[in-house]
Amino acid sequence: MTAPHGINPNIPHSARVYDYWLGGKDNFEADRQVAEQVIAAVPGVRESARNNRAFLGRAVRHLTRLGVRQFLDLGTGIPSQGNTHEVAQAEAPDARVVYVDNDPIVMTHARALLTSTPEGRTAYIEADVRDPQLVLDHPEVRETLDFTRPVALMMVAILMHISDDDDPAGLVKAYAQSLPGGSYLVLSHLTLDLVAEEMAERYLSATRHQALRRTPRSAEQIARYFEGFDLVEPGLVGVSEWHDAPLFPDSATWMYAGVGRKR
Ligand SMILES: C[S@@+](CC[C@H](N)C(=O)[O-])C[C@H]1O[C@@H](n2cnc3c(N)ncnc32)[C@H](O)[C@@H]1O
């Protein structure tokens, strides 16, 4: 892959490392080296990324079948197989999706995100999710989504990128306040709860690089993000267990996932 203008291929980058774990092609040697170092130190990390992506697809399909037609997808990532709009519009061609990411690399792939069925619509905005007012008032968001009708707020593998100083719970609340009852929160999050202590320590030491820095959180902390929402069955569970059999049943679980319905 040739580096797009303004992008340094020699500095490993979070979105491209994640893309590599997913089996994507939008990554460079420096990203692959860092990604492989983590895989060598901590088994199951690549499978966890894939399980997370599979959860995203299952949740979108589930909600579309329940009649949800609008998705606000925060922390889009480099487009991969089964992007939110592809899954939603395969079920319901009139589904509308807005993607939000602050990484210029995602912008270089925006064309892949801006495909849509004629009946539906997809939009992409480059913005920092830590500024909910800017996102919610953005003209593209207002033109694409109708906030008098249910919206699925997608926070899939994004809050682990938000430090405690940036008040992730306050952020969820700020977005949730603008959504009507019957809307949904789809959330997955890095955790060290479900692995042995020794494995957790190895993870922390293998992910000191800037491109890998995340904040793992406990089930209790993650459950708090669902305040004002009723968790739908099966509740907050290991990411691979939500509404299906695990893709990699023997692999360690590094993420929690859940879907809540706004009261
Ligand atoms: C691990 S990827 C998740 C991608 C996708 N949601 C998924 O689950 O497959 C996290 C994404 O969040 C984006 N991100 C991190 N912090 C952000 C912020 N403050 N504002 C907007 N996007 C952010 C990163 O650029 C990255 O693309």
The ligand as a Tripos MOL2 file, in Angstrom:
@<TRIPOS>MOLECULE
LIG
   27    29     1     0     0
SMALL
NO_CHARGES

@<TRIPOS>ATOM
      1 C1        -10.5780    0.2110   17.7510 C.3       1 LIG1
      2 S1        -11.2130    1.2820   16.5090 S.3       1 LIG1
      3 C2        -12.9180    0.7450   16.4780 C.3       1 LIG1
      4 C3        -13.5210    0.7460   15.0880 C.3       1 LIG1
      5 C4        -14.9350    0.2020   15.0000 C.3       1 LIG1
      6 N1        -15.8520    0.9240   15.8590 N.3       1 LIG1
      7 C5        -14.9660   -1.2660   15.3590 C.2       1 LIG1
      8 O1        -15.3400   -1.5910   16.4770 O.co2     1 LIG1
      9 O2        -14.5880   -2.0980   14.5230 O.co2     1 LIG1
     10 C6        -11.3710    2.8360   17.3680 C.3       1 LIG1
     11 C7        -11.5810    4.0550   16.4790 C.3       1 LIG1
     12 O3        -11.9090    5.1750   17.3320 O.3       1 LIG1
     13 C8        -11.2830    6.3370   16.8050 C.3       1 LIG1
     14 N2        -11.1350    7.3300   17.8710 N.ar      1 LIG1
     15 C9        -10.3560    7.2460   18.9770 C.ar      1 LIG1
     16 N3        -10.4860    8.3710   19.7240 N.ar      1 LIG1
     17 C10       -11.3650    9.1770   19.0690 C.ar      1 LIG1
     18 C11       -11.9110   10.4640   19.3280 C.ar      1 LIG1
     19 N4        -11.5650   11.1520   20.4360 N.pl3     1 LIG1
     20 N5        -12.7880   10.9940   18.4380 N.ar      1 LIG1
     21 C12       -13.1470   10.2930   17.3210 C.ar      1 LIG1
     22 N6        -12.6750    9.0660   17.0270 N.ar      1 LIG1
     23 C13       -11.7830    8.5150   17.8800 C.ar      1 LIG1
     24 C14        -9.9580    5.8310   16.2740 C.3       1 LIG1
     25 O4         -9.4530    6.7290   15.2990 O.3       1 LIG1
     26 C15       -10.3430    4.4780   15.7000 C.3       1 LIG1
     27 O5        -10.6610    4.5910   14.3360 O.3       1 LIG1
@<TRIPOS>BOND
     1     1     2 1
     2     2     3 1
     3     2    10 1
     4     3     4 1
     5     4     5 1
     6     5     6 1
     7     5     7 1
     8     7     8 2
     9     7     9 1
    10    10    11 1
    11    11    12 1
    12    11    26 1
    13    12    13 1
    14    13    14 1
    15    13    24 1
    16    14    15 ar
    17    14    23 ar
    18    15    16 ar
    19    16    17 ar
    20    17    18 ar
    21    17    23 ar
    22    18    19 1
    23    18    20 ar
    24    20    21 ar
    25    21    22 ar
    26    22    23 ar
    27    24    25 1
    28    24    26 1
    29    26    27 1
@<TRIPOS>SUBSTRUCTURE
     1 LIG1         1 GROUP 0 **** ****
